[in-house]
Amino acid sequence: MRRFLLIGFLAFAFSASSAAAAPVFFETGHGWGHGIGMSQYGAQGFALHGWTYDQILMHYYAETTIAPLGGSPVVAVLLASGRSSLTIASATKFTARGAGGSTFTLAAGSHTIGPNLRIVDAAGHVHRLGSPARFDRGTSPLRLNGSPYRGYFGVASTGSSLSAVNHAGLDFYVRGVVPREMPSSWNAEALKVQAVAARSYAYVSSQNKPYLYPDTRDQVYGGIAAETPATNAAVQATAHQVVKYGSSVVQAFFFSTSGGRTCAIDDCWNTAPQPYLQSVADPYDTISPYHSWGPFRYTQTQMRARLGGSYPAGLHDVTTITNPSRRVSTVHLVGASGTKSVTGSTFQVRFGLRSTWFRVAVLDLTPARRRVTYGQRAHLAGFAKGLGSSVSVDQRPYHGVWARVGDVAVASDHTYAAVATPRISTSYRSSSRLGAGLATTVWVRTRVTLGHPAANRLAGQVQPAATGIPVSIQKFQSGAWKQIATATTGSAGTWSRTLTVSAGRYRAQADRGLGYLLGSSLVLTVA
């Protein structure tokens, strides 16, 4: 393998637009979820460090108290919609009643209902219920499409499709939420935190809409099938307790992982600030596998596919504007055609990022010339942003392997430069702690010289030197270069050929072989 020597790295600057011709972008970040309110992994971390559930709750929900909720509230949860049929079952007899109608007893077992809401009672009589219909349990829980739930079902028909809503006491509902939102194996104090937060969220949310969703649009709810002894114990230990700010129950938002700090609601959702939803430190969130994530690497082409119409042609830089909670509020996309901007949440959705606490680093390396003649220097210009000082240049000679050459000094404007003297066509790339940039190749032409003729003899040299390289000797005739003779190099790469040299223009060409381009000498004019 031929040796390659990097001459040195220089500190002069290139403009970002010229240096960032083929950049790659690295996306890194912290946390998972909207970041507002209670961090579930953080709560587990606090519990493992000896905090009690009420201390944890009052940390995440500032200026609040934990107090009992009066009454016996019932929440409604939409379990199914747009269905052509529903199957309602129970291990024992249960009842059905249509809107404004009579109550009918149904036999134990399964009953499939269509949009006409027709049922068959325990005596075998057929009835058509008014919408909405209500199904109440007997001594055993009701099941909807095989899954058991506490409380009763409300079933409504549009005439062509059905929807089903589970109505359950608030604490019964919370039993089906806690194990779906937090692992039941977690610390008991963390499970109590989840129970109180879920109860508070459900109470406030159900005041403002007809039903809750059983998924992340509200809280994940699995009914009886989700319940575990540990989570039921947490619900029982905190029975009826909610988070209050003054005399009002708070909408206790929660999420998976903060990344080290929660987000104030006015920072992340651009809404009115709430004193109990401030940005607070989350020191024990580090136990989460999502505390930090990335890097995710994207080329220009991949960025264009994600950004769609927000992509500016020739994208070469990305700048993020952060809010006081360290989340990204605005992303500026800088391209050759100008700058386009999107919100941090739009960027998060386009790239499927886990949170708006992200950063975008840029890495690029581009040669000033993609072809040099053997022995000439190759100037490399780079752009490195968001990567600190750990940027280096790697090289891979033709048919060789990647090897680190050395570090570069990144200037305050994020540019850097290097100079190399490739001995064979060589690929270069920049590398950082987040990964490598795209490779760019500097192609090396064979160096060919042609000296002044002496005694009807032309001579020159081919580099790098080798024996047996064919040399084409050409003369410009009738508007084109035409070969008039050939020669072959000796051990030092020298060549010569005796021929009649008349007035005109001459040149010599040679191809050193694999890893080199065809080279031409300077044109020799003979008077």
C-alpha positions in Angstrom: 0.0 0.0 0.0 1.4 3.4 -0.9 2.0 5.8 2.0 0.2 9.1 2.3 1.4 12.0 4.3 -0.8 14.8 5.6 1.3 17.9 5.4 -0.6 19.8 8.1 -3.7 21.6 9.3 -4.2 25.3 8.8 -6.3 27.8 10.7 -7.6 29.9 7.8 -11.4 30.2 7.4 -13.8 29.2 4.6 -17.3 30.5 4.4 -20.0 28.2 5.7 -21.8 28.1 2.3 -18.6 26.9 0.5 -17.6 24.5 3.3 -21.0 22.9 3.9 -21.6 21.5 0.4 -22.5 18.0 1.5 -23.1 18.1 5.3 -24.5 15.6 7.6 -26.7 16.5 10.6 -26.7 14.8 14.0 -29.8 15.0 16.2 -29.4 14.4 19.9 -31.6 15.1 22.9 -33.0 14.4 26.3 -36.2 13.0 27.7 -39.4 11.5 26.3 -42.7 13.3 26.3 -44.0 16.8 26.6 -42.0 17.5 29.8 -44.8 19.2 31.7 -45.6 18.2 35.3 -44.4 14.9 36.8 -41.6 12.8 35.2 -42.4 9.2 35.8 -38.8 8.0 35.8 -37.9 11.0 37.9 -40.6 10.1 40.4 -39.1 6.6 40.6 -35.7 8.1 41.2 -36.9 10.3 44.0 -38.7 7.3 45.6 -35.5 5.2 45.4 -33.8 8.1 47.3 -36.2 8.0 50.1 -38.8 10.6 49.2 -42.4 10.0 50.0 -45.2 10.3 47.4 -46.5 13.6 48.8 -43.0 15.1 48.8 -42.5 14.0 45.2 -45.8 15.4 44.0 -45.3 18.7 45.7 -41.9 18.9 44.0 -43.2 18.5 40.5 -46.4 20.5 41.1 -45.1 23.6 42.9 -47.1 25.4 45.5 -49.7 22.6 45.8 -51.1 20.4 48.6 -52.3 16.8 48.6 -56.0 16.7 49.8 -59.0 14.4 49.7 -61.6 14.9 46.9 -65.2 15.0 48.1 -68.1 13.1 46.6 -68.1 10.0 44.4 -67.2 11.2 41.0 -67.7 8.9 37.9 -65.6 9.2 34.8 -66.5 8.2 31.3 -63.9 6.5 29.0 -64.5 5.9 25.3 -63.6 2.3 24.6 -64.8 1.9 21.1 -66.3 4.0 18.2 -67.3 3.5 14.6 -67.9 -0.2 15.2 -70.3 -2.3 13.2 -70.9 -4.5 16.2 -70.0 -4.9 19.9 -69.9 -8.0 22.1 -70.9 -7.4 25.7 -70.6 -10.3 28.1 -70.6 -11.3 31.8 -70.2 -14.5 33.8 -73.5 -13.8 35.5 -76.8 -12.2 34.5 -76.7 -8.5 33.7 -79.2 -5.8 32.6 -79.8 -3.6 29.6 -82.0 -0.5 29.3 -82.6 1.8 26.3 -83.0 5.5 26.5 -86.4 6.2 28.2 -87.3 2.5 28.1 -87.6 -0.5 30.3 -84.9 -2.6 31.9 -84.3 -6.1 30.6 -82.3 -8.9 32.2 -79.8 -10.7 29.9 -78.6 -14.2 30.4 -75.0 -14.8 31.4 -72.6 -15.2 28.5 -71.9 -13.1 25.3 -74.4 -10.9 23.5 -73.4 -9.4 20.1 -75.2 -6.1 19.3 -75.4 -4.2 16.0 -76.4 -0.6 15.2 -80.1 -1.5 15.6 -79.4 -2.2 19.3 -81.4 -5.4 19.3 -81.0 -7.7 22.3 -82.5 -11.0 23.4 -83.4 -11.1 27.1 -83.1 -14.1 29.5 -86.6 -15.2 28.6 -85.8 -15.3 24.9 -87.7 -12.2 23.9 -86.3 -9.8 21.4 -86.1 -6.0 22.2 -84.8 -3.0 20.4 -83.2 -0.5 22.7 -83.3 3.3 22.3 -79.9 5.0 21.9 -78.0 5.5 24.1 -78.4 2.2 25.8 -77.0 1.3 29.2 -75.6 -2.1 30.3 -75.2 -2.8 34.0 -73.3 -5.6 35.7 -74.9 -8.2 38.0 -72.6 -9.9 40.4 -69.7 -10.2 37.9 -67.9 -7.5 35.8 -69.0 -6.7 32.3 -66.7 -7.5 29.3 -66.5 -5.5 26.1 -65.1 -7.5 23.2 -63.5 -9.8 25.7 -61.9 -7.3 28.1 -63.4 -6.8 31.6 -64.2 -3.4 33.1 -65.6 -2.1 36.3 -68.7 0.1 36.2 -71.2 0.0 33.4 -71.3 0.5 29.6 -73.1 3.2 27.6 -73.7 2.2 24.0 -74.8 4.7 21.4 -75.8 4.1 17.8 -75.7 6.4 14.8 -77.9 4.0 12.9 -74.8 2.6 11.0 -72.2 2.3 13.7 -71.7 1.9 17.4 -69.7 3.5 20.2 -69.1 2.3 23.7 -68.3 4.3 26.8 -67.2 2.8 30.2 -68.6 4.7 33.2 -66.7 3.9 36.4 -66.0 5.4 39.8 -62.9 7.6 39.7 -60.8 5.3 41.9 -61.9 2.2 40.0 -60.8 4.0 36.8 -57.4 4.8 38.3 -56.9 1.2 39.1 -56.9 0.5 35.4 -54.6 3.4 34.7 -51.6 3.2 37.1 -50.3 -0.2 35.9 -50.5 0.9 32.2 -48.7 4.2 32.9 -46.0 2.9 35.3 -44.4 -0.5 35.8 -46.1 -2.3 38.8 -42.6 -3.4 39.9 -41.6 0.1 40.7 -41.2 1.6 44.2 -44.5 1.8 46.2 -44.1 5.6 46.7 -43.7 6.1 42.9 -46.9 4.1 42.3 -48.7 6.3 44.8 -47.4 9.4 43.0 -48.8 7.9 39.7 -52.2 7.1 41.4 -52.7 10.7 42.7 -51.5 12.3 39.5 -53.8 10.1 37.4 -56.8 10.7 39.7 -56.2 14.5 39.6 -55.8 14.6 35.8 -58.9 12.5 35.2 -61.1 14.5 37.5 -60.2 17.9 35.9 -60.2 16.6 32.3 -63.6 14.9 32.7 -65.1 18.2 33.7 -64.3 19.7 30.3 -65.3 17.0 27.9 -67.9 14.1 27.6 -65.3 11.3 27.9 -61.7 10.5 28.3 -59.6 8.5 25.8 -58.0 5.2 26.9 -54.7 6.1 25.4 -52.0 8.8 25.4 -54.5 11.4 24.3 -55.5 11.3 28.0 -54.2 8.3 30.0 -53.6 4.7 29.1 -56.5 2.7 30.6 -56.7 -1.1 30.6 -59.6 -1.8 32.9 -59.6 -4.9 35.2 -57.1 -6.8 33.0 -54.5 -4.2 33.7 -54.8 -4.2 37.5 -52.1 -5.7 39.8 -51.9 -6.1 43.6 -49.1 -3.5 43.9 -50.9 -0.8 41.9 -54.2 -1.5 43.5 -52.5 -1.1 46.9 -51.1 2.3 45.7 -54.6 3.4 44.7 -56.1 2.2 48.0 -53.4 3.9 50.0 -54.1 7.2 48.4 -57.8 6.8 48.1 -59.6 10.0 46.9 -56.4 12.1 47.2 -55.7 14.7 44.6 -53.3 17.5 43.9 -54.7 20.9 44.7 -53.6 24.5 44.1 -55.5 26.5 46.6 -59.0 24.9 46.6 -58.9 23.7 43.0 -57.8 20.3 41.7 -55.0 20.7 39.2 -54.7 19.0 35.8 -51.7 16.9 36.9 -49.9 16.3 33.6 -47.2 13.7 33.6 -44.9 12.1 31.1 -42.0 9.5 30.9 -38.7 11.3 31.1 -37.6 14.9 31.6 -33.9 14.6 30.7 -33.0 16.5 33.9 -35.5 19.3 34.0 -39.2 19.6 33.5 -40.8 22.1 31.2 -42.9 25.1 32.2 -46.3 24.8 30.5 -46.0 28.3 29.0 -42.6 27.3 27.5 -43.7 24.0 25.9 -47.3 24.6 25.0 -47.4 28.4 24.4 -50.2 28.8 26.8 -50.8 30.8 30.0 -48.3 30.1 32.8 -49.5 28.1 35.8 -47.7 28.4 39.1 -48.0 24.7 39.7 -46.5 23.8 36.3 -43.2 25.4 36.5 -39.8 24.1 35.2 -38.1 22.2 38.1 -34.9 20.2 38.4 -35.3 16.5 38.0 -32.0 15.1 39.3 -32.8 11.4 39.5 -34.3 11.1 36.0 -30.9 9.7 35.0 -32.2 6.2 35.6 -34.3 6.5 32.5 -33.0 4.9 29.3 -34.4 7.9 27.5 -32.6 10.5 29.7 -30.3 11.1 26.7 -30.7 9.8 23.2 -29.2 9.9 19.8 -27.3 10.7 17.7 -29.5 10.2 14.7 -27.6 10.9 11.5 -29.2 12.5 8.4 -27.9 13.5 5.0 -29.2 16.4 3.0 -31.4 14.1 1.1 -32.8 12.5 4.2 -33.4 16.0 5.7 -35.3 17.0 2.6 -37.5 13.9 2.8 -38.4 14.7 6.5 -38.9 18.5 6.1 -40.8 18.5 2.9 -41.8 22.1 2.0 -39.9 23.5 4.9 -36.6 22.4 3.4 -34.5 25.2 1.9 -32.5 24.3 -1.2 -28.8 23.6 -0.3 -29.4 23.2 3.4 -26.1 23.6 5.2 -26.8 24.7 8.7 -29.5 24.3 11.4 -29.9 26.7 14.3 -32.1 26.0 17.3 -33.6 28.7 19.6 -34.4 27.4 23.1 -36.8 28.6 25.8 -36.0 29.0 29.5 -36.9 25.3 30.0 -34.1 24.3 27.5 -36.6 23.0 24.9 -36.4 24.2 21.3 -39.0 26.8 20.4 -37.8 27.6 16.9 -35.6 25.9 14.3 -33.9 28.0 11.6 -33.0 26.0 8.5 -30.2 27.8 6.6 -29.8 27.0 2.9 -28.2 28.4 -0.2 -31.6 29.8 -1.2 -32.3 31.5 2.2 -33.6 30.5 5.6 -36.8 28.8 6.5 -38.1 28.4 10.1 -40.3 25.8 11.8 -41.4 25.4 15.4 -39.5 23.0 17.7 -42.6 20.8 18.0 -43.0 20.6 14.2 -39.4 19.6 13.9 -39.9 17.0 16.6 -42.9 15.5 14.8 -41.2 15.5 11.4 -38.2 13.5 12.7 -40.0 11.4 15.3 -37.9 12.8 18.2 -38.9 11.9 21.7 -39.0 15.4 23.0 -38.4 19.1 22.0 -35.3 19.0 24.1 -33.0 18.4 21.2 -30.0 19.9 19.4 -28.8 19.6 15.8 -25.0 19.3 15.1 -23.6 19.8 11.6 -20.5 18.2 10.1 -19.0 18.7 6.6 -15.7 18.4 4.7 -15.3 19.6 1.1 -12.1 19.8 -1.1 -11.5 23.1 -2.9 -10.6 21.0 -5.9 -11.7 17.5 -6.5 -8.7 16.7 -8.9 -5.1 17.4 -8.3 -1.9 16.4 -10.1 0.5 14.1 -8.2 2.6 16.1 -5.8 0.1 19.0 -5.5 -1.6 19.9 -2.3 -5.4 19.4 -1.7 -7.1 22.1 0.3 -10.0 20.8 2.4 -12.6 23.1 3.9 -14.9 22.0 6.7 -17.8 23.1 8.9 -18.4 21.7 12.4 -21.2 23.0 14.6 -22.4 21.7 18.0 -19.6 19.2 18.2 -17.2 20.9 20.6 -13.5 20.6 19.9 -13.5 16.9 19.1 -13.3 17.0 15.3 -10.7 15.2 13.3 -10.0 14.2 9.6 -9.9 10.6 8.4 -8.4 9.4 5.2 -8.8 6.3 3.0 -6.3 5.8 0.2 -7.6 4.1 -3.0 -8.4 0.4 -2.0 -7.2 1.2 1.5 -8.9 1.4 4.9 -10.0 4.4 7.0 -7.4 5.8 9.3 -7.5 8.9 11.6 -5.1 11.6 10.4 -5.3 14.2 13.1 -7.5 16.8 14.9 -8.5 20.1 13.4 -9.0 23.5 15.1 -12.6 24.7 14.7 -12.9 28.5 14.5 -15.5 30.5 16.3 -17.6 30.7 13.1 -17.6 26.8 13.1 -15.2 26.5 10.1 -11.9 24.7 9.8 -9.4 23.8 7.1 -6.7 21.3 6.3 -4.1 20.8 3.6 -3.1 17.3 2.3 -0.8 16.0 -0.3 -2.4 12.7 -1.5 0.0 10.2 -3.1 -2.9 8.3 -4.7 -6.6 9.1 -5.1 -7.8 9.4 -1.5 -11.1 9.8 0.2 -11.4 12.1 3.2 -14.1 12.6 5.9 -14.5 14.5 9.1 -15.2 12.6 12.3 -16.6 13.7 15.7 -17.9 12.2 18.9 -21.3 11.8 17.3 -20.1 10.1 14.1 -18.5 10.6 10.7 -19.4 12.9 7.9 -19.8 12.0 4.3 -16.7 11.0 2.4 -15.3 13.1 -0.4 -12.6 12.0 -2.8 -9.7 13.9 -4.2 -8.6 12.3 -7.4 -4.9 12.3 -8.3 -3.8 12.8 -11.9 -0.6 11.1 -13.1 2.1 13.8 -13.3 3.7 13.8 -16.8 6.5 16.1 -17.9 7.8 16.8 -21.4 11.2 18.5 -21.9 12.5 20.6 -24.8 13.7 18.5 -27.7 17.4 17.8 -28.2 18.8 16.1 -31.4 15.3 15.0 -32.5 14.6 13.4 -29.2 11.7 14.0 -26.8 12.0 13.0 -23.2 10.2 13.4 -19.8 9.1 11.7 -16.7 6.0 10.1 -15.2 5.2 10.3 -11.5 4.8 8.4 -9.3 7.7 6.5 -10.9 7.3 3.0 -12.2 8.8 0.9 -14.9 6.7 0.1 -18.0 4.1 2.8 -18.0 3.0 3.6 -21.6 3.4 7.2 -22.7 1.5 8.7 -25.6 3.3 11.4 -27.5 0.9 13.7 -29.3 1.0 16.6 -31.7 -1.8 19.1 -32.4 -2.7 18.7 -36.1 -5.8 19.8 -38.1 -7.6 21.1 -35.0 -7.1 18.0 -32.8 -4.5 16.1 -30.8 -3.1 13.1 -32.6 -0.7 10.4 -31.3 2.5 10.5 -33.3 4.6 8.1 -31.2 4.8 6.1 -28.0 7.3 5.5 -25.3 7.7 3.4 -22.1 9.0 4.5 -18.8 12.2 3.2 -17.1 12.8 2.4 -13.5 12.9 6.1 -12.5 9.8 6.9 -14.4 11.8 8.6 -17.1 11.1 8.1 -20.8 12.5 9.2 -24.1 11.8 8.8 -27.8 13.8 9.7 -30.9 11.7 11.1 -33.7 11.7 14.0 -36.2 10.5 17.1 -34.3 9.1 19.8 -36.6 7.5 23.1 -35.7 4.2 22.7 -33.8 2.6 21.9 -30.4 3.4 18.7 -28.5 2.2 17.0 -25.3 2.7 13.7 -23.5 0.0 11.7 -21.7 0.2 8.7 -19.3 -1.9 6.8 -16.9 -0.2 5.5 -13.8 -2.9 2.9 -13.4 -5.4 2.0 -10.6 -5.9 4.9 -8.2 -4.8 7.6 -10.7 -6.3 9.6 -13.5 -4.9 10.1 -16.9 -2.3 12.9 -16.8 -1.1 15.3 -19.4 2.1 17.3 -19.6 2.2 21.0 -20.3 2.0 21.8 -24.0 5.4 22.2 -25.6 5.6 24.6 -28.5 8.4 24.1 -31.0 9.1 27.0 -33.4 
